[in-house]
Amino acid sequence: MPDAATLAQRLIRNLDDAELEHRVRAPLYESRTARLGTGTAARKLGATVVVLPPGKRAWPYHLHHAEEEMFVVLEGSGSGRVAGELLPLKKG
């Protein structure tokens, strides 16, 4: 049976400790992202933390056929585009 340190490494992720990768596709897209499931025991988890500078977008408009997405705003505000509409998003 794995010890506590091994289990923690495979199962626990903390947003404050996530190593963020800076991505830029000028002029609209810029973000810092970290995939939280990478390196864990999870095989189907799609969890990503994304930090956006004011006025920037993370990705071009797109959709997923095989998965759903959920966004949780931890700080600030912005908008999400759904079915061609911009919907306001706020902290929480």
C-alpha positions in Angstrom: 0.0 0.0 0.0 1.4 3.5 -0.9 2.5 5.8 1.9 0.9 9.1 2.6 3.5 11.2 0.7 3.0 9.0 -2.5 -0.8 9.3 -2.2 -0.7 13.0 -1.7 1.5 13.4 -4.8 -0.9 11.4 -6.9 -4.2 12.8 -5.5 -3.8 16.4 -4.3 -3.4 19.6 -6.3 -3.5 23.1 -4.9 -4.3 26.0 -7.2 -1.7 28.2 -5.4 1.1 25.7 -6.2 0.1 25.1 -9.8 3.0 25.9 -12.2 1.4 28.2 -14.8 2.5 28.1 -18.5 2.3 31.5 -20.2 0.6 31.3 -23.6 0.3 34.2 -26.1 -1.4 34.4 -29.5 -1.5 38.2 -30.1 -3.4 40.3 -30.2 -6.5 38.8 -28.5 -5.3 35.7 -26.6 -3.1 35.5 -23.6 -3.3 33.3 -20.5 -1.4 31.5 -17.9 -2.6 27.9 -17.6 -2.0 24.7 -15.7 -3.6 21.3 -16.2 -4.4 20.0 -12.7 -5.0 16.4 -13.6 -1.6 15.8 -15.3 0.6 13.6 -13.2 -2.2 12.5 -10.9 -4.0 9.1 -10.6 -7.0 10.6 -12.5 -7.5 9.2 -16.0 -10.6 11.1 -17.1 -10.3 14.4 -15.3 -10.1 17.6 -17.4 -9.3 20.3 -14.8 -7.4 23.4 -15.8 -6.7 26.6 -14.0 -6.6 29.7 -16.3 -5.4 33.2 -15.4 -6.4 35.9 -17.8 -5.0 39.5 -18.0 -7.6 42.2 -18.3 -9.1 42.4 -21.8 -7.6 39.1 -23.0 -9.3 35.8 -24.0 -8.0 32.3 -23.3 -9.0 30.5 -26.5 -10.9 31.2 -29.8 -14.6 30.4 -29.7 -15.0 26.6 -29.7 -17.2 23.7 -28.4 -16.7 20.2 -27.2 -18.8 17.3 -28.4 -17.5 14.7 -26.0 -17.3 16.7 -22.7 -18.9 19.5 -20.8 -17.0 22.4 -19.3 -17.6 24.3 -16.1 -15.9 27.6 -15.3 -15.5 28.9 -11.7 -14.4 32.5 -11.5 -12.1 32.8 -8.4 -11.3 36.5 -8.8 -12.5 39.4 -11.0 -15.1 39.3 -13.7 -15.5 38.7 -17.4 -17.7 37.1 -19.9 -18.3 33.7 -21.5 -19.6 33.2 -25.0 -22.3 30.6 -25.4 -24.5 30.2 -28.5 -23.1 33.4 -29.9 -24.1 35.4 -26.8 -21.7 37.0 -24.3 -22.8 36.1 -20.8 -21.5 38.1 -17.8 -19.3 36.1 -15.3 -18.4 37.3 -11.8 -16.4 35.9 -8.8 -18.0 32.9 -7.3 
